[in-house]
Structure formats: C-alpha cells, structure tokens
Amino acid sequence: MKKLIVKNGVECQACLACVQACSKAYYKEFHQDKACLTIDLVGGVVTPTICDQCGKCAEACPEKAITQNKAGVYMINKKQCQGCGKCAEACPKHLIVLVEGAANATKCVACGLCAKACPMELLEVADV
C-alpha cells in the first residue's frame, strides 16, 4: 500500500512548506484550510497530521465516488462526487477539504508534493 508517512527522528519546524505545496496543487493558492494535511501542536510537539488512507471517507460516500486504487490510495472521482461533505464528516483526522463553491471534495492522494517541499525531509511516500 502506498501512503504518505512521517519519518521518525526528524523534527517538524512548522514552516508550512508542505501545506503550501498541497493547497497550491489543488487550489492554486496558499491557504491552510485548502490543504489535505495539517501541522498541529500535539503534546507540545509540532507534528504533521496526514491521511493514513483508512477508507472511512469511502464508506461514508453515498455516491460511491471514493474508491481505492491498486496502490491502496483512496481517490475521489470528480465526475461522481456531488460535494455533499459526508466524506469530510467521516474523516477521523478532518483532512478532507470541501471548499464552498467547489464542485467536489479533495483528499490526499499520496502524490508526494508535500514531501518534496519539506526542507526537513520529514514526509515520505512509501509502500507499507
């Protein structure tokens, strides 16, 4: 299964380069609420919160617009997605992005743009 992971032993500097890369890829602008990952303070430590491809979004989608590809990544079919937001409600990490006025939701597809943008090399797309 291909997914984005956070490497152990590397500290996040909260520079938001990963968030910027993601939001620009999907929405052509830097906006923290338009990225499919977040940088959070957890127990006093700055930590990226990333999609673990759990599939809860796919289970919640009434249109069956979210399916798992051969690499194990859950993808949103933009033609099938009606933008109802059920997937966003079901995401335990609140990482599905549903922008007002957008035709459909977006989620992490393990593309690696955030990993490439991280100056600390904290993120990685790996087969797990």
Contacts in CASP RR format, 6 or more apart in sequence:
PFRMAT RR
TARGET T0000
AUTHOR 0000-0000-0000
METHOD contacts of the structure
MODEL  1
MKKLIVKNGVECQACLACVQACSKAYYKEFHQDKACLTIDLVGGVVTPTI
CDQCGKCAEACPEKAITQNKAGVYMINKKQCQGCGKCAEACPKHLIVLVE
GAANATKCVACGLCAKACPMELLEVADV
1 53 0 8 1.000
1 71 0 8 1.000
1 72 0 8 1.000
1 73 0 8 1.000
1 127 0 8 1.000
1 128 0 8 1.000
2 71 0 8 1.000
2 72 0 8 1.000
2 73 0 8 1.000
2 110 0 8 1.000
2 125 0 8 1.000
2 126 0 8 1.000
2 127 0 8 1.000
2 128 0 8 1.000
3 51 0 8 1.000
3 52 0 8 1.000
3 53 0 8 1.000
3 72 0 8 1.000
3 73 0 8 1.000
3 110 0 8 1.000
3 125 0 8 1.000
3 126 0 8 1.000
3 128 0 8 1.000
4 37 0 8 1.000
4 50 0 8 1.000
4 51 0 8 1.000
4 108 0 8 1.000
4 110 0 8 1.000
4 112 0 8 1.000
4 114 0 8 1.000
4 115 0 8 1.000
4 123 0 8 1.000
4 124 0 8 1.000
4 125 0 8 1.000
4 126 0 8 1.000
5 50 0 8 1.000
5 123 0 8 1.000
5 124 0 8 1.000
5 125 0 8 1.000
5 126 0 8 1.000
5 128 0 8 1.000
6 47 0 8 1.000
6 48 0 8 1.000
6 50 0 8 1.000
6 122 0 8 1.000
6 123 0 8 1.000
7 121 0 8 1.000
7 122 0 8 1.000
7 123 0 8 1.000
7 124 0 8 1.000
10 120 0 8 1.000
10 121 0 8 1.000
10 122 0 8 1.000
11 46 0 8 1.000
11 120 0 8 1.000
11 122 0 8 1.000
12 39 0 8 1.000
12 45 0 8 1.000
12 46 0 8 1.000
12 47 0 8 1.000
12 48 0 8 1.000
12 120 0 8 1.000
12 122 0 8 1.000
13 46 0 8 1.000
13 119 0 8 1.000
13 120 0 8 1.000
14 39 0 8 1.000
14 46 0 8 1.000
15 119 0 8 1.000
15 120 0 8 1.000
16 32 0 8 1.000
16 39 0 8 1.000
17 117 0 8 1.000
17 118 0 8 1.000
17 119 0 8 1.000
18 35 0 8 1.000
18 37 0 8 1.000
18 39 0 8 1.000
18 48 0 8 1.000
18 114 0 8 1.000
18 115 0 8 1.000
18 117 0 8 1.000
18 118 0 8 1.000
18 123 0 8 1.000
19 30 0 8 1.000
19 32 0 8 1.000
19 35 0 8 1.000
19 37 0 8 1.000
19 38 0 8 1.000
19 39 0 8 1.000
19 114 0 8 1.000
20 30 0 8 1.000
20 35 0 8 1.000
20 117 0 8 1.000
21 113 0 8 1.000
21 114 0 8 1.000
21 116 0 8 1.000
21 117 0 8 1.000
22 34 0 8 1.000
22 35 0 8 1.000
22 36 0 8 1.000
22 37 0 8 1.000
22 108 0 8 1.000
22 113 0 8 1.000
22 114 0 8 1.000
23 29 0 8 1.000
23 30 0 8 1.000
23 31 0 8 1.000
23 32 0 8 1.000
23 34 0 8 1.000
23 35 0 8 1.000
24 30 0 8 1.000
25 111 0 8 1.000
25 113 0 8 1.000
26 34 0 8 1.000
26 35 0 8 1.000
26 36 0 8 1.000
26 97 0 8 1.000
26 106 0 8 1.000
27 34 0 8 1.000
27 99 0 8 1.000
32 38 0 8 1.000
33 97 0 8 1.000
33 99 0 8 1.000
34 97 0 8 1.000
34 99 0 8 1.000
35 97 0 8 1.000
35 114 0 8 1.000
36 51 0 8 1.000
36 95 0 8 1.000
36 96 0 8 1.000
36 97 0 8 1.000
36 106 0 8 1.000
36 107 0 8 1.000
36 108 0 8 1.000
37 48 0 8 1.000
37 49 0 8 1.000
37 50 0 8 1.000
37 51 0 8 1.000
37 95 0 8 1.000
37 108 0 8 1.000
37 114 0 8 1.000
38 48 0 8 1.000
38 49 0 8 1.000
38 94 0 8 1.000
38 95 0 8 1.000
39 46 0 8 1.000
39 47 0 8 1.000
39 48 0 8 1.000
39 49 0 8 1.000
40 46 0 8 1.000
40 47 0 8 1.000
40 48 0 8 1.000
40 49 0 8 1.000
41 47 0 8 1.000
48 122 0 8 1.000
48 123 0 8 1.000
49 93 0 8 1.000
49 95 0 8 1.000
50 93 0 8 1.000
50 95 0 8 1.000
50 108 0 8 1.000
50 123 0 8 1.000
51 93 0 8 1.000
51 95 0 8 1.000
51 107 0 8 1.000
51 108 0 8 1.000
51 110 0 8 1.000
52 93 0 8 1.000
53 68 0 8 1.000
53 72 0 8 1.000
53 73 0 8 1.000
53 74 0 8 1.000
53 108 0 8 1.000
53 110 0 8 1.000
54 92 0 8 1.000
55 66 0 8 1.000
55 68 0 8 1.000
55 74 0 8 1.000
56 90 0 8 1.000
56 91 0 8 1.000
56 92 0 8 1.000
57 66 0 8 1.000
57 74 0 8 1.000
57 87 0 8 1.000
57 88 0 8 1.000
57 90 0 8 1.000
57 91 0 8 1.000
57 96 0 8 1.000
57 107 0 8 1.000
58 64 0 8 1.000
58 66 0 8 1.000
58 67 0 8 1.000
58 68 0 8 1.000
58 74 0 8 1.000
58 87 0 8 1.000
59 90 0 8 1.000
60 86 0 8 1.000
60 87 0 8 1.000
60 89 0 8 1.000
60 90 0 8 1.000
61 81 0 8 1.000
61 86 0 8 1.000
61 87 0 8 1.000
62 84 0 8 1.000
62 86 0 8 1.000
63 80 0 8 1.000
63 81 0 8 1.000
63 82 0 8 1.000
63 84 0 8 1.000
64 80 0 8 1.000
65 76 0 8 1.000
65 77 0 8 1.000
65 80 0 8 1.000
65 81 0 8 1.000
65 82 0 8 1.000
65 104 0 8 1.000
66 74 0 8 1.000
66 75 0 8 1.000
66 76 0 8 1.000
66 77 0 8 1.000
66 81 0 8 1.000
66 87 0 8 1.000
66 107 0 8 1.000
67 74 0 8 1.000
67 75 0 8 1.000
67 77 0 8 1.000
68 74 0 8 1.000
68 75 0 8 1.000
69 75 0 8 1.000
71 110 0 8 1.000
73 109 0 8 1.000
73 110 0 8 1.000
74 107 0 8 1.000
75 109 0 8 1.000
76 87 0 8 1.000
76 104 0 8 1.000
76 105 0 8 1.000
76 106 0 8 1.000
76 107 0 8 1.000
78 103 0 8 1.000
78 104 0 8 1.000
81 103 0 8 1.000
81 104 0 8 1.000
81 105 0 8 1.000
82 104 0 8 1.000
83 98 0 8 1.000
83 102 0 8 1.000
83 103 0 8 1.000
83 104 0 8 1.000
83 105 0 8 1.000
85 96 0 8 1.000
85 98 0 8 1.000
85 105 0 8 1.000
87 96 0 8 1.000
87 98 0 8 1.000
87 105 0 8 1.000
87 107 0 8 1.000
88 94 0 8 1.000
88 96 0 8 1.000
88 97 0 8 1.000
88 98 0 8 1.000
88 105 0 8 1.000
91 107 0 8 1.000
95 107 0 8 1.000
95 108 0 8 1.000
96 105 0 8 1.000
96 106 0 8 1.000
96 107 0 8 1.000
97 105 0 8 1.000
97 106 0 8 1.000
97 107 0 8 1.000
98 105 0 8 1.000
98 106 0 8 1.000
110 125 0 8 1.000
111 125 0 8 1.000
112 123 0 8 1.000
112 125 0 8 1.000
114 123 0 8 1.000
115 121 0 8 1.000
115 123 0 8 1.000
115 124 0 8 1.000
115 125 0 8 1.000
END
